[in-house]
Amino acid sequence: MTAEIDGIAVSYASWGEKKDSGIVMLHGWGANKELFAQSASLCAEKYYVVAPDMPGFGCTPEPPAPWRVDDYTDFVIKFISHLGLKRVILLGHSFGGRVIIKAASSRVLPFDIERIILVDSAGIRPEKTDSQKKKESIVKFGKKLVSGSPKLLNKLQSMAGSADYRAASPLMRQVLVNVVNEDLTDLLPKIKQETLLIWGTLDTATPISDAEKMEKLIPDAGLARIEGAGHFSFLENAPLYNAILSSYLKL
């Protein structure tokens, strides 16, 4: 299915009977709506569930410019409104969680957020390691040497960047830089909704320490740990993840 939001043909999937309330699932960076298929089918026994491919991912075209978190937040708000949803539970993995934090803490919304579920969510900017600092120094020095050659400059930045950066298109690389450099820690105390945090204890992308910090800063939050799972805890231990989800949502 597709929905046109500000000229972008947004691909999305839905499960369950259409209602004016439901669960909206937002994927992480480099992922897409398909990763939610199993848990969405489970939730559809009770809820109407919707999962879009956000611009630049899956089957949805890239945004027209290097978007920031605010732009993706505005997009999600417009998408939910387009579907006519009045009450939603927002569930986000990684980058999707970052968008939810922004929406819940700093927006006047045309719908009610009933509850929030953050799965291995991004949003807290990590301290840079010595290795990362060294790479940045190399890139800064290299920029001076190859400043006259955009092709060489792009190659240098690609070599120094993360796997996500190397896999992205030129425009989405700019988006990634915009997104990861925004720290949302100060917004966490402004989230008023009941929030469930589900986290893999071996997550290296958004470590369990991030979850513990979110649990302390979000006024009404609880943390469910998935032992031995990494950043994609909802896939790595799907039975336990689905059991946590079923218990929380009373499926």
Secondary structure as UniProt FT lines:
FT   STRAND          2..5
FT   TURN            6..7
FT   STRAND          8..15
FT   STRAND          21..26
FT   TURN            29..30
FT   HELIX           33..36
FT   HELIX           37..43
FT   TURN            44..46
FT   STRAND          49..52
FT   TURN            55..56
FT   TURN            58..59
FT   HELIX           69..82
FT   TURN            83..84
FT   STRAND          87..93
FT   HELIX           95..106
FT   STRAND          112..119
FT   HELIX           130..146
FT   TURN            147..148
FT   HELIX           150..160
FT   HELIX           163..167
FT   HELIX           170..180
FT   HELIX           185..190
FT   STRAND          194..200
FT   TURN            201..202
FT   HELIX           208..217
FT   TURN            219..220
FT   STRAND          221..226
FT   TURN            227..228
FT   TURN            231..232
FT   HELIX           233..236
FT   HELIX           238..249
//
